Amino acid sequence: MASSGEKCLRVHSYESMGTFDGPGLRYVVFLQGCPFRCLYCANPDTIDAVGESKVTSPDYIVEQAVSMKPFFGKRGGITFSGGEPTMQAEALIPLFRRLRDAGIHICIDTNGGIWNKHVEELLGLTDLVLLDVKEINNERHEAITARPNTQTLRTAEWLEQNGRPFWLRYVLVPGLSDAEADLRALGEHFGKYKNIQRVELLPYHTLGVHKYEAMGWEYKLAGTKENTPQQLETAERILREYFPQLVVN
């Protein structure tokens, strides 16, 4: 049971010392549920709102994060990923307040596709947002995610207008999100944002394909090959014209 009347969370899994989801060493909490249906989702087992998740008291997460605090150093902290964490925004708000009181740096990895008063309050309590922009072209965004990108772009605009630091993350999928026109449109849209601390160009990978097989789902990008060095170099060259803070992961 959660203390102080707080709501429990549906947690899929944890990573104790992650180095990929935010600065420094991170305690990564993967939450259950996502409204997007990304064709290349690496965690399809987190999409369903319930799935095989465990109902978890926020007390447990606070205890774990505090116990790991000595390892975080000056840059590390906790990251909430998924799934889509903002689906559980209302339950996360009091947890974020407790983590802040404990002096723990908080990241949230989000597709930016959900907006309500709880999400707005949650992002105001977040130290760093990792914003996944799947595609700047709305038609192709819908082909990739089955949702429009309208709210994602509005979320980015809110972060910029409210002085909230964020990282922009973009997955380069051959034939889906690697067109030069789209990369330039992404740069033109976000290039003058002052609160984007880092832009991450993420190569397409097939590490989650075995999960589709285990779940009996069809992997709809079967046959799509990972990026060639030339494809990555071309995308990097284009995006670096707009983003000096670009990093290729």
C-alpha atoms as a printed R data frame, in Angstrom:
    type eleno elety resid chain resno      x       y       z
1   ATOM     1    CA   MET     A     1  0.000   0.000   0.000
2   ATOM     2    CA   ALA     A     2  1.141   3.547  -0.718
3   ATOM     3    CA   SER     A     3  1.518   5.983   2.133
4   ATOM     4    CA   SER     A     4 -0.378   9.272   2.584
5   ATOM     5    CA   GLY     A     5 -3.209   8.192   0.319
6   ATOM     6    CA   GLU     A     6 -0.971   8.136  -2.769
7   ATOM     7    CA   LYS     A     7 -1.988   6.034  -5.740
8   ATOM     8    CA   CYS     A     8  0.029   2.973  -6.682
9   ATOM     9    CA   LEU     A     9  1.685   2.708 -10.080
10  ATOM    10    CA   ARG     A    10  1.710   0.008 -12.721
11  ATOM    11    CA   VAL     A    11  5.397  -0.776 -13.207
12  ATOM    12    CA   HIS     A    12  6.679  -3.066 -15.920
13  ATOM    13    CA   SER     A    13 10.346  -3.328 -14.903
14  ATOM    14    CA   TYR     A    14 13.449  -1.527 -13.627
15  ATOM    15    CA   GLU     A    15 17.031  -0.898 -14.660
16  ATOM    16    CA   SER     A    16 19.279  -0.211 -11.705
17  ATOM    17    CA   MET     A    17 22.208   1.599 -13.294
18  ATOM    18    CA   GLY     A    18 21.193   2.804 -16.742
19  ATOM    19    CA   THR     A    19 23.474   5.050 -18.798
20  ATOM    20    CA   PHE     A    20 21.202   5.629 -21.807
21  ATOM    21    CA   ASP     A    21 18.122   7.419 -20.432
22  ATOM    22    CA   GLY     A    22 19.420  10.787 -19.294
23  ATOM    23    CA   PRO     A    23 22.660  12.146 -17.827
24  ATOM    24    CA   GLY     A    24 24.917  10.114 -15.558
25  ATOM    25    CA   LEU     A    25 23.891   6.868 -13.910
26  ATOM    26    CA   ARG     A    26 20.114   6.440 -13.756
27  ATOM    27    CA   TYR     A    27 17.625   4.281 -11.884
28  ATOM    28    CA   VAL     A    28 15.155   3.656 -14.715
29  ATOM    29    CA   VAL     A    29 11.529   2.813 -13.948
30  ATOM    30    CA   PHE     A    30  9.618   1.430 -16.949
31  ATOM    31    CA   LEU     A    31  5.919   2.154 -16.508
32  ATOM    32    CA   GLN     A    32  3.101   0.245 -18.171
33  ATOM    33    CA   GLY     A    33  0.807   1.544 -20.901
34  ATOM    34    CA   CYS     A    34  1.240   3.626 -24.063
35  ATOM    35    CA   PRO     A    35 -1.235   5.277 -26.490
36  ATOM    36    CA   PHE     A    36  1.213   5.078 -29.419
37  ATOM    37    CA   ARG     A    37  1.671   1.962 -31.567
38  ATOM    38    CA   CYS     A    38  5.133   2.569 -32.955
39  ATOM    39    CA   LEU     A    39  6.059   0.088 -35.669
40  ATOM    40    CA   TYR     A    40  9.556  -0.321 -34.216
41  ATOM    41    CA   CYS     A    41  8.640  -0.254 -30.513
42  ATOM    42    CA   ALA     A    42 11.394  -2.005 -28.549
43  ATOM    43    CA   ASN     A    43  9.086  -2.613 -25.576
44  ATOM    44    CA   PRO     A    44  5.801  -3.894 -27.054
45  ATOM    45    CA   ASP     A    45  5.079  -5.665 -23.766
46  ATOM    46    CA   THR     A    46  4.603  -2.234 -22.151
47  ATOM    47    CA   ILE     A    47  1.896  -1.026 -24.570
48  ATOM    48    CA   ASP     A    48 -1.149  -2.597 -22.913
49  ATOM    49    CA   ALA     A    49 -2.355  -0.591 -19.910
50  ATOM    50    CA   VAL     A    50 -2.116  -3.661 -17.651
51  ATOM    51    CA   GLY     A    51 -0.018  -6.321 -19.366
52  ATOM    52    CA   GLU     A    52  2.211  -8.218 -16.954
53  ATOM    53    CA   SER     A    53  2.906  -5.136 -14.863
54  ATOM    54    CA   LYS     A    54  3.044  -5.124 -11.080
55  ATOM    55    CA   VAL     A    55  1.020  -2.725  -8.966
56  ATOM    56    CA   THR     A    56  3.729  -0.895  -7.042
57  ATOM    57    CA   SER     A    57  3.694   1.478  -4.098
58  ATOM    58    CA   PRO     A    58  5.535   4.768  -4.661
59  ATOM    59    CA   ASP     A    59  7.177   4.110  -1.281
60  ATOM    60    CA   TYR     A    60  9.182   1.307  -2.879
61  ATOM    61    CA   ILE     A    61 10.426   3.544  -5.691
62  ATOM    62    CA   VAL     A    62 11.444   6.290  -3.263
63  ATOM    63    CA   GLU     A    63 13.288   3.786  -1.057
64  ATOM    64    CA   GLN     A    64 15.148   2.325  -4.029
65  ATOM    65    CA   ALA     A    65 16.070   5.724  -5.456
66  ATOM    66    CA   VAL     A    66 17.327   7.029  -2.104
67  ATOM    67    CA   SER     A    67 19.399   3.863  -1.565
68  ATOM    68    CA   MET     A    68 21.068   4.415  -4.963
69  ATOM    69    CA   LYS     A    69 21.665   8.134  -4.450
70  ATOM    70    CA   PRO     A    70 25.359   7.697  -3.508
71  ATOM    71    CA   PHE     A    71 25.975   6.209  -6.968
72  ATOM    72    CA   PHE     A    72 24.240   9.001  -8.874
73  ATOM    73    CA   GLY     A    73 26.946  11.599  -8.306
74  ATOM    74    CA   LYS     A    74 26.283  15.125  -9.531
75  ATOM    75    CA   ARG     A    75 24.602  14.149 -12.804
76  ATOM    76    CA   GLY     A    76 22.620  10.950 -12.228
77  ATOM    77    CA   GLY     A    77 19.176  10.287 -10.798
78  ATOM    78    CA   ILE     A    78 15.917   8.568 -11.662
79  ATOM    79    CA   THR     A    79 14.265   8.278 -15.084
80  ATOM    80    CA   PHE     A    80 10.661   7.279 -15.733
81  ATOM    81    CA   SER     A    81 10.260   5.567 -19.085
82  ATOM    82    CA   GLY     A    82  7.849   3.049 -20.525
83  ATOM    83    CA   GLY     A    83  5.483   2.637 -22.079
84  ATOM    84    CA   GLU     A    84  4.397   6.218 -21.744
85  ATOM    85    CA   PRO     A    85  4.834   7.594 -18.186
86  ATOM    86    CA   THR     A    86  2.368  10.453 -18.619
87  ATOM    87    CA   MET     A    87 -0.478   7.920 -18.780
88  ATOM    88    CA   GLN     A    88  0.035   7.696 -15.002
89  ATOM    89    CA   ALA     A    89  0.733  11.403 -14.478
90  ATOM    90    CA   GLU     A    90 -1.727  11.928 -11.625
91  ATOM    91    CA   ALA     A    91 -0.157   9.130  -9.557
92  ATOM    92    CA   LEU     A    92  3.363  10.333 -10.367
93  ATOM    93    CA   ILE     A    93  2.894  13.904  -9.108
94  ATOM    94    CA   PRO     A    94  3.191  13.192  -5.350
95  ATOM    95    CA   LEU     A    95  6.018  10.736  -6.041
96  ATOM    96    CA   PHE     A    96  7.947  13.393  -7.976
97  ATOM    97    CA   ARG     A    97  7.509  15.812  -5.076
98  ATOM    98    CA   ARG     A    98  8.961  13.263  -2.657
99  ATOM    99    CA   LEU     A    99 11.897  12.548  -4.954
100 ATOM   100    CA   ARG     A   100 12.606  16.264  -5.297
101 ATOM   101    CA   ASP     A   101 12.509  16.654  -1.520
102 ATOM   102    CA   ALA     A   102 15.087  13.859  -1.346
103 ATOM   103    CA   GLY     A   103 17.369  15.767  -3.711
104 ATOM   104    CA   ILE     A   104 17.069  13.280  -6.574
105 ATOM   105    CA   HIS     A   105 17.307  14.472 -10.178
106 ATOM   106    CA   ILE     A   106 14.225  13.402 -12.186
107 ATOM   107    CA   CYS     A   107 13.979  12.662 -15.911
108 ATOM   108    CA   ILE     A   108 10.905  11.592 -17.806
109 ATOM   109    CA   ASP     A   109 11.083   9.926 -21.232
110 ATOM   110    CA   THR     A   110  7.892  10.812 -23.097
111 ATOM   111    CA   ASN     A   111  6.424  10.900 -26.591
112 ATOM   112    CA   GLY     A   112  4.623  14.104 -25.597
113 ATOM   113    CA   GLY     A   113  1.337  12.819 -26.982
114 ATOM   114    CA   ILE     A   114 -0.793  13.200 -23.828
115 ATOM   115    CA   TRP     A   115 -1.821  16.535 -22.338
116 ATOM   116    CA   ASN     A   116 -3.996  17.379 -19.352
117 ATOM   117    CA   LYS     A   117 -3.626  19.328 -16.105
118 ATOM   118    CA   HIS     A   118 -1.815  16.414 -14.444
119 ATOM   119    CA   VAL     A   119  0.741  16.140 -17.259
120 ATOM   120    CA   GLU     A   120  1.346  19.889 -17.138
121 ATOM   121    CA   GLU     A   121  1.949  19.770 -13.396
122 ATOM   122    CA   LEU     A   122  4.162  16.697 -13.735
123 ATOM   123    CA   LEU     A   123  6.403  18.272 -16.372
124 ATOM   124    CA   GLY     A   124  6.734  21.311 -14.129
125 ATOM   125    CA   LEU     A   125  8.190  19.019 -11.450
126 ATOM   126    CA   THR     A   126 10.568  17.285 -13.854
127 ATOM   127    CA   ASP     A   127 14.219  18.334 -14.014
128 ATOM   128    CA   LEU     A   128 14.800  17.101 -17.566
129 ATOM   129    CA   VAL     A   129 12.377  15.868 -20.230
130 ATOM   130    CA   LEU     A   130 13.537  13.381 -22.866
131 ATOM   131    CA   LEU     A   131 11.116  14.130 -25.708
132 ATOM   132    CA   ASP     A   132 10.791  11.478 -28.407
133 ATOM   133    CA   VAL     A   133  9.763  13.043 -31.709
134 ATOM   134    CA   LYS     A   134  9.020  10.168 -34.051
135 ATOM   135    CA   GLU     A   135  8.549  12.263 -37.223
136 ATOM   136    CA   ILE     A   136  8.035  15.938 -38.026
137 ATOM   137    CA   ASN     A   137  5.840  15.090 -41.017
138 ATOM   138    CA   ASN     A   138  2.401  14.365 -39.574
139 ATOM   139    CA   GLU     A   139  1.374  11.872 -42.269
140 ATOM   140    CA   ARG     A   140  4.484   9.792 -41.706
141 ATOM   141    CA   HIS     A   141  4.142  10.202 -37.931
142 ATOM   142    CA   GLU     A   142  0.686   8.640 -38.154
143 ATOM   143    CA   ALA     A   143  2.057   5.822 -40.315
144 ATOM   144    CA   ILE     A   144  4.699   5.095 -37.667
145 ATOM   145    CA   THR     A   145  2.669   5.568 -34.459
146 ATOM   146    CA   ALA     A   146 -1.032   5.434 -35.477
147 ATOM   147    CA   ARG     A   147 -1.364   8.890 -33.844
148 ATOM   148    CA   PRO     A   148 -0.820  12.465 -35.077
149 ATOM   149    CA   ASN     A   149  2.183  14.464 -33.897
150 ATOM   150    CA   THR     A   150  0.128  17.570 -33.073
151 ATOM   151    CA   GLN     A   151  0.288  17.225 -29.298
152 ATOM   152    CA   THR     A   152  3.950  16.203 -29.314
153 ATOM   153    CA   LEU     A   153  4.817  19.486 -31.042
154 ATOM   154    CA   ARG     A   154  2.579  21.410 -28.641
155 ATOM   155    CA   THR     A   155  4.321  19.758 -25.692
156 ATOM   156    CA   ALA     A   156  7.698  20.810 -27.091
157 ATOM   157    CA   GLU     A   157  6.405  24.351 -27.490
158 ATOM   158    CA   TRP     A   158  5.160  24.351 -23.875
159 ATOM   159    CA   LEU     A   159  8.562  23.191 -22.641
160 ATOM   160    CA   GLU     A   160 10.262  25.943 -24.618
161 ATOM   161    CA   GLN     A   161  7.880  28.689 -23.530
162 ATOM   162    CA   ASN     A   162  8.083  27.644 -19.872
163 ATOM   163    CA   GLY     A   163 11.863  27.408 -19.768
164 ATOM   164    CA   ARG     A   164 11.909  23.652 -19.145
165 ATOM   165    CA   PRO     A   165 15.125  21.942 -20.304
166 ATOM   166    CA   PHE     A   166 14.713  18.959 -22.595
167 ATOM   167    CA   TRP     A   167 16.523  16.574 -24.893
168 ATOM   168    CA   LEU     A   168 15.129  15.882 -28.351
169 ATOM   169    CA   ARG     A   169 15.335  12.238 -29.436
170 ATOM   170    CA   TYR     A   170 14.858  11.027 -33.006
171 ATOM   171    CA   VAL     A   171 15.011   7.454 -34.291
172 ATOM   172    CA   LEU     A   172 16.358   7.150 -37.841
173 ATOM   173    CA   VAL     A   173 14.381   4.369 -39.538
174 ATOM   174    CA   PRO     A   174 15.399   3.546 -43.127
175 ATOM   175    CA   GLY     A   175 12.530   4.343 -45.472
176 ATOM   176    CA   LEU     A   176 10.362   5.799 -42.696
177 ATOM   177    CA   SER     A   177 12.047   8.733 -40.974
178 ATOM   178    CA   ASP     A   178 15.284   9.305 -42.884
179 ATOM   179    CA   ALA     A   179 14.155  11.525 -45.777
180 ATOM   180    CA   GLU     A   180 16.316  14.620 -46.143
181 ATOM   181    CA   ALA     A   181 13.254  16.855 -46.433
182 ATOM   182    CA   ASP     A   182 11.960  15.578 -43.094
183 ATOM   183    CA   LEU     A   183 15.319  15.936 -41.352
184 ATOM   184    CA   ARG     A   184 15.577  19.523 -42.583
185 ATOM   185    CA   ALA     A   185 11.984  20.229 -41.542
186 ATOM   186    CA   LEU     A   186 12.855  18.899 -38.063
187 ATOM   187    CA   GLY     A   187 15.867  21.220 -37.941
188 ATOM   188    CA   GLU     A   188 13.920  24.223 -39.148
189 ATOM   189    CA   HIS     A   189 11.162  23.604 -36.606
190 ATOM   190    CA   PHE     A   190 13.374  23.085 -33.555
191 ATOM   191    CA   GLY     A   191 16.684  24.675 -34.532
192 ATOM   192    CA   LYS     A   192 16.040  27.967 -32.718
193 ATOM   193    CA   TYR     A   193 14.701  26.426 -29.501
194 ATOM   194    CA   LYS     A   194 16.782  27.632 -26.578
195 ATOM   195    CA   ASN     A   195 15.833  24.922 -24.058
196 ATOM   196    CA   ILE     A   196 16.937  21.897 -26.095
197 ATOM   197    CA   GLN     A   197 20.119  20.891 -24.282
198 ATOM   198    CA   ARG     A   198 20.900  17.899 -26.459
199 ATOM   199    CA   VAL     A   199 19.641  16.265 -29.654
200 ATOM   200    CA   GLU     A   200 20.051  12.486 -29.863
201 ATOM   201    CA   LEU     A   201 20.036  10.755 -33.235
202 ATOM   202    CA   LEU     A   202 19.176   7.148 -32.444
203 ATOM   203    CA   PRO     A   203 19.914   4.413 -35.001
204 ATOM   204    CA   TYR     A   204 17.119   1.969 -35.787
205 ATOM   205    CA   HIS     A   205 17.643  -1.440 -34.189
206 ATOM   206    CA   THR     A   206 15.812  -4.760 -33.984
207 ATOM   207    CA   LEU     A   207 16.663  -5.674 -30.385
208 ATOM   208    CA   GLY     A   208 12.985  -5.971 -29.430
209 ATOM   209    CA   VAL     A   209 11.923  -8.286 -32.265
210 ATOM   210    CA   HIS     A   210 12.149 -11.399 -30.074
211 ATOM   211    CA   LYS     A   211  9.450  -9.892 -27.821
212 ATOM   212    CA   TYR     A   212  7.015  -9.780 -30.738
213 ATOM   213    CA   GLU     A   213  7.702 -13.428 -31.446
214 ATOM   214    CA   ALA     A   214  7.176 -14.342 -27.784
215 ATOM   215    CA   MET     A   215  3.889 -12.394 -27.710
216 ATOM   216    CA   GLY     A   216  2.667 -13.871 -30.986
217 ATOM   217    CA   TRP     A   217  2.597 -10.444 -32.642
218 ATOM   218    CA   GLU     A   218  3.652  -9.635 -36.176
219 ATOM   219    CA   TYR     A   219  6.704  -7.371 -36.397
220 ATOM   220    CA   LYS     A   220  5.592  -5.073 -39.203
221 ATOM   221    CA   LEU     A   221  9.078  -3.845 -40.074
222 ATOM   222    CA   ALA     A   222 10.427  -7.316 -40.760
223 ATOM   223    CA   GLY     A   223 13.022  -6.964 -43.490
224 ATOM   224    CA   THR     A   224 13.926  -3.381 -42.563
225 ATOM   225    CA   LYS     A   225 17.675  -3.358 -42.160
226 ATOM   226    CA   GLU     A   226 19.595  -1.343 -39.593
227 ATOM   227    CA   ASN     A   227 21.170   1.921 -40.726
228 ATOM   228    CA   THR     A   228 24.306   1.775 -42.794
229 ATOM   229    CA   PRO     A   229 27.231   3.971 -41.681
230 ATOM   230    CA   GLN     A   230 26.562   6.135 -44.751
231 ATOM   231    CA   GLN     A   231 22.897   6.670 -43.794
232 ATOM   232    CA   LEU     A   232 23.893   7.726 -40.293
233 ATOM   233    CA   GLU     A   233 26.650  10.014 -41.568
234 ATOM   234    CA   THR     A   234 24.256  11.699 -44.002
235 ATOM   235    CA   ALA     A   235 21.598  12.278 -41.339
236 ATOM   236    CA   GLU     A   236 24.221  13.538 -38.901
237 ATOM   237    CA   ARG     A   237 25.612  15.980 -41.446
238 ATOM   238    CA   ILE     A   238 22.148  17.391 -42.178
239 ATOM   239    CA   LEU     A   239 21.028  17.690 -38.561
240 ATOM   240    CA   ARG     A   240 24.303  19.205 -37.399
241 ATOM   241    CA   GLU     A   241 23.566  22.200 -39.622
242 ATOM   242    CA   TYR     A   242 20.720  22.995 -37.204
243 ATOM   243    CA   PHE     A   243 21.816  21.379 -33.945
244 ATOM   244    CA   PRO     A   244 25.401  21.879 -32.726
245 ATOM   245    CA   GLN     A   245 24.384  19.883 -29.618
246 ATOM   246    CA   LEU     A   246 23.708  16.764 -31.737
247 ATOM   247    CA   VAL     A   247 24.877  13.382 -30.425
248 ATOM   248    CA   VAL     A   248 24.712  10.114 -32.395
249 ATOM   249    CA   ASN     A   249 24.019   7.198 -30.022
